[in-house]
Every structure is written in C-alpha cells, then in structure tokens.
Amino acid sequence: MLKSMTGFGRGEYIDSTHRIVVEIKAVNHRYNEIVIRLPKALGSLEDKVRRGIANTILRGRIDAFITVDEYGEKKRTVRVDKELAMAYHNAMRELAGIFEMPTSDNIFHLSKYPDVLKVEEVAEDVEQLWPKLASAINSAVINLMKMREAEGANIEQDLLERVGKLYTYIATVEERAPQILVEYRERLLNRMRELLAAVGSEPDETRLLQETAIFADRTNVTEEIVRLKSHLSQFKATVSAPEAVGRKLDFIVQEINRETNTIASKANDSTIANVVVEIKSEIEKVREQIQNIE
C-alpha cells in the first residue's frame, strides 16, 4: 500500500500531573530528516523521541513539536548561600564600626539580602516522564500515518489509471508498427518504378526485399515494447508492495522513459511520434506523483 510523504498527526497524553501534546508535520524529502522541538528540560530524551518516530516514518522531512504542562504542586527547595551571608554579615559589622553604630544580628533581616536565600525547583526525573511522552508520540504517529495512507490510496488509484493509459498507447504503437513497414515498401517500390520508367526497366525484387529488410531491422521496436510492458508490470506490482517504494518506482519510471525515447527514435513514423508525446506526458505526470510517495 502506498503512503504519501505529506501529512499531519497530533497526539495527547493527560493525567493528574501532566498534559503532553505532540504534533508531527511531514512533507516531501529525498531522505528521512527529523527535526524535533521540545522543552529544554527534556533534551536528554531527544534521541528516544527520534527513534520513536523513525521506526515508523521512513522517509520525508519530519517536524515534531512537543509541549509539556505540569499540574499539581511542584517540589521546591530553599538553598542558603552561606559564604554570601557571611560576607553580608562582616560587611555590616565593618560598616557599623566605621560609623560607631550598634550592630544588629537579626537573622531574618540578614535573610532579606539579595541571593542569600534561593528557591529552586527540584528537577523532575525525565526518564519517569518518558512513558507518558512515548504514548503521545505513538498517538501522533498513528494519526499521521492514517493521513499518509489515505492520501497514498488516492495517489495509487491515480497511478494505476495512468498505467492503464500507457498500456493503451503501447497497444496503438504495436498495431501501427507493422503498417510502417508496409507503407515503406510501397513508397520504395513506387519510387523505384518512377526512376526506372525512363529506361524501360522493372524494379529488382531482390533489391526491394533487401532494402525493406534493412529498414525493418532499423525500425523494429518489438524489443522495446516487450521491455516497456515488463516495466509497467513491475510498476504495478511495486505499487502494491507493503514497504516504502518511492525510490524504486522512481527508478522504474526512468526505465520506462528510456524505452519510450528509444521507440521514438527508431519508429520513424509521425503517428507513433504523436503517440510517444502522449506517453511521455503521462510518464511526467507519474513522475510528479511518485515524488510524494514514501
């Protein structure tokens, strides 16, 4: 089943202490590039987040946005800067001595000086947060893949319809190819008769057969048609494969285009040339579509 490289998925985890939201946006890209934006406190989990996404999404430019809201009481501690408090205390005693004023050793007064007491939040163990984050990531990836598969199904239908058109065009080339030889032999015979009429001679049948055989060999596109059909069959089989097939389809389309160009150069016929134009037009549309496939 084909999967598009574009899509969007959102996942959310909520409990009594956390609300985690993960949003993943995917667009076309030749390789698998994952860009993650998450809170600084969760930086140590970035590799796990990346692996959690890369295990399912194999190709495309992936942007993951993660937000975390905390509920309930936060753990805090109060840290005393002893050296700074002592420095303040000594400075006050020195200042009191200069102005011959009594000193005050009120501890509560001393605690109000800047940075003597610092309130710090106890950092949460991010590893304990990982199962919650993993749940949100999994939901986002599932929703993204649903969108990718839905779009992939539309692309698959379009590609198969275009392959059907290519088969029709190839049938036209097959039907026309033998007639080219008949028409060439007729033109050659008429030309020989015109040239030999002046001397009262008849065309040499052996020479006519030789020239016709040479032309037939030079313009024979049977081999190219056989390969072209083979490539189209392989294309249809690949479209139905369960794995990521974007790169493989791109290669097959290059081969289809190569055989088509060879037919155009060998056929030496305006009718087939017009059909080839239509074939190449469809091939280009197919090529544009598979740029969206994972």
C-alpha positions in Angstrom: 0.0 0.0 0.0 1.4 3.4 -1.0 1.9 6.0 1.6 2.2 9.7 0.9 5.1 11.6 2.5 2.9 14.5 3.5 0.6 14.6 6.5 -0.1 15.8 10.0 -0.7 13.9 13.2 -1.5 15.0 16.8 -1.2 13.0 20.0 -2.0 14.0 23.6 -1.4 12.4 27.0 -3.2 13.8 30.1 -3.2 12.6 33.7 -3.4 14.3 37.1 0.2 15.7 36.9 0.9 16.3 33.2 -0.5 17.3 29.8 1.8 16.4 26.9 0.9 17.4 23.3 2.9 16.1 20.3 2.3 17.5 16.8 4.1 16.0 13.8 4.1 17.5 10.4 5.6 15.7 7.4 6.4 16.9 3.9 8.3 15.6 0.9 12.0 15.0 1.2 14.5 12.7 -0.6 15.7 11.2 2.7 14.5 10.9 6.2 15.1 14.1 8.1 13.6 14.6 11.6 13.6 17.9 13.4 12.5 17.9 17.0 11.4 20.9 19.1 10.9 20.1 22.7 11.3 21.8 26.1 14.9 22.3 27.2 14.3 20.1 30.3 13.6 17.1 28.1 16.7 17.5 26.0 18.0 14.1 27.2 15.0 12.4 25.6 15.6 13.7 22.1 17.2 10.5 20.9 14.4 8.4 22.2 11.9 10.7 20.5 13.8 10.5 17.2 13.8 6.7 17.3 10.2 6.5 18.2 9.3 8.5 15.1 11.9 6.9 12.7 10.8 3.4 13.5 7.6 4.0 11.6 8.2 7.0 9.3 10.9 6.0 6.9 11.1 9.0 4.5 10.3 12.7 4.4 11.0 15.9 6.3 9.5 15.4 9.7 8.9 18.3 12.2 7.9 17.3 15.7 6.6 19.8 18.2 6.4 18.8 21.9 4.8 20.8 24.7 4.5 19.7 28.4 2.3 21.3 31.0 2.7 20.3 34.7 -0.2 20.3 37.2 -0.2 20.0 41.0 2.3 21.1 43.5 5.9 21.4 42.4 8.8 20.3 44.5 10.9 23.2 45.7 14.0 23.6 48.0 15.5 26.7 49.6 19.3 26.9 49.3 21.3 29.1 51.7 24.4 30.8 50.2 26.5 30.6 53.4 29.5 32.4 52.0 27.4 35.3 50.7 25.5 35.6 54.1 28.8 35.7 56.0 30.1 38.4 53.6 27.0 40.5 54.2 27.3 40.0 58.0 31.0 41.0 58.0 30.3 44.0 55.8 27.5 45.2 58.2 29.8 44.8 61.2 32.6 46.8 59.4 30.1 49.5 58.4 28.8 49.7 62.0 32.4 50.1 63.2 33.0 53.0 60.8 30.0 54.9 61.9 30.3 53.8 65.6 26.8 52.4 65.5 25.5 49.3 67.2 25.2 46.2 65.0 22.1 44.1 64.6 22.5 40.3 64.2 18.8 39.7 63.4 18.9 36.6 61.2 15.6 37.5 59.5 17.0 40.8 58.5 20.1 39.2 57.0 18.0 36.7 55.0 16.4 39.5 53.1 19.6 40.5 51.4 19.8 39.5 47.7 20.6 35.9 46.9 21.2 34.8 50.5 18.2 32.5 50.2 17.4 31.0 46.8 14.3 29.0 46.0 15.0 26.2 43.5 12.6 23.7 41.8 13.6 20.1 42.1 14.2 18.8 38.6 11.8 16.0 37.6 13.3 12.7 36.6 12.7 12.9 32.8 13.1 9.2 32.4 9.9 8.7 34.5 8.2 11.1 32.1 9.2 9.1 29.0 6.3 6.5 29.1 3.8 9.4 29.1 5.7 11.2 26.2 6.0 7.9 24.3 2.2 7.5 24.5 1.6 10.9 23.0 4.2 10.3 20.3 2.6 7.0 19.4 -0.8 8.6 19.0 0.6 11.4 16.8 2.5 8.9 14.6 -0.7 6.8 14.2 -2.8 9.8 13.2 -0.1 11.0 10.8 0.1 7.5 9.2 -3.6 7.4 8.7 -3.5 10.7 6.8 -0.5 9.5 4.8 -2.2 6.2 3.9 -5.4 7.9 2.9 -3.5 10.2 0.5 -1.4 7.3 -0.6 -4.5 5.4 -1.6 -5.6 8.4 -3.8 -2.1 8.5 -5.4 -2.2 4.8 -6.0 -5.5 5.0 -7.8 -4.3 7.8 -10.0 -1.0 6.0 -10.9 -2.9 2.8 -11.9 -5.2 4.8 -14.1 -2.2 6.4 -15.8 -0.5 3.0 -16.2 -3.8 1.9 -17.9 -3.5 4.8 -20.3 0.1 3.8 -21.1 -0.9 0.3 -21.9 -3.5 1.7 -24.4 -0.9 3.9 -26.0 1.5 0.9 -26.3 -1.2 -1.1 -28.0 -1.6 1.7 -30.5 2.2 1.5 -31.2 2.0 -2.3 -31.6 -0.8 -2.0 -34.0 0.8 0.7 -36.0 4.4 -0.8 -36.2 3.7 -3.4 -38.9 1.9 -0.9 -41.1 5.0 1.3 -41.1 6.9 -1.5 -43.0 4.1 -2.0 -45.5 3.9 1.7 -46.2 7.7 2.0 -46.5 7.8 -0.9 -49.0 5.1 0.7 -51.0 6.8 4.1 -51.1 10.1 2.5 -52.1 8.5 0.4 -54.9 6.8 3.5 -56.3 10.0 5.5 -56.2 11.9 2.7 -58.0 9.2 2.4 -60.6 9.4 6.2 -61.3 13.2 6.1 -61.6 13.3 3.0 -63.8 10.4 4.0 -66.1 12.7 6.3 -68.0 14.9 3.4 -69.1 12.0 0.9 -69.5 13.1 -1.4 -66.6 11.2 -3.0 -63.8 12.1 -2.8 -60.1 14.5 -5.5 -58.9 12.5 -7.6 -56.4 15.6 -8.8 -54.6 16.9 -5.3 -54.1 13.5 -4.3 -52.9 13.5 -7.1 -50.3 16.9 -6.2 -49.1 16.1 -2.5 -48.6 12.9 -3.4 -46.9 14.7 -5.8 -44.6 17.3 -3.2 -43.7 14.5 -0.7 -42.9 12.6 -3.3 -40.9 15.6 -4.1 -38.8 16.4 -0.4 -38.2 12.8 0.5 -37.2 11.8 -2.7 -35.3 10.5 -1.7 -31.8 9.3 -5.1 -30.7 12.1 -5.5 -28.1 11.5 -2.1 -26.7 7.7 -2.7 -26.4 8.3 -6.0 -24.6 10.6 -4.3 -22.1 8.2 -1.4 -21.7 5.4 -3.8 -20.9 7.7 -5.6 -18.4 8.5 -2.3 -16.7 4.8 -1.4 -16.4 4.0 -4.8 -14.9 6.8 -4.3 -12.4 5.5 -0.8 -11.7 2.0 -2.2 -10.9 3.5 -4.9 -8.6 5.6 -2.4 -6.8 2.7 -0.1 -6.2 1.0 -2.9 -4.2 4.1 -3.8 -2.1 3.8 -3.2 1.7 7.2 -1.5 2.1 8.3 2.0 1.2 8.6 2.0 -2.6 9.1 5.7 -3.7 12.7 5.3 -4.8 12.1 2.0 -6.6 9.2 3.5 -8.5 11.3 6.4 -9.5 13.9 4.1 -11.0 11.2 2.1 -12.9 9.9 5.3 -14.3 13.4 6.2 -15.6 13.5 2.9 -17.4 10.0 3.4 -18.9 11.1 6.8 -20.1 14.3 5.3 -21.6 12.4 2.7 -23.6 9.9 5.3 -24.8 12.7 7.5 -26.1 14.2 4.6 -28.0 10.8 3.8 -29.6 10.5 7.4 -30.7 14.0 7.5 -32.3 13.6 4.1 -34.1 10.0 4.2 -35.3 10.5 6.9 -38.0 6.7 7.5 -38.1 4.7 10.6 -37.4 1.8 8.6 -35.9 4.0 6.8 -33.4 5.8 10.1 -32.7 2.5 11.6 -31.7 1.7 8.6 -29.5 5.1 8.9 -27.9 4.3 12.5 -27.0 1.2 11.3 -25.1 3.2 8.5 -23.4 5.9 11.0 -22.2 3.2 13.3 -21.0 1.7 10.6 -18.8 5.2 9.5 -17.7 5.9 13.0 -16.4 2.6 13.1 -14.5 3.5 9.7 -13.0 7.0 11.1 -12.1 5.4 14.1 -10.3 3.1 11.8 -8.3 5.8 9.4 -7.1 7.7 12.4 -5.7 5.0 12.4 -3.0 5.4 8.7 -2.1 7.4 7.4 0.9 
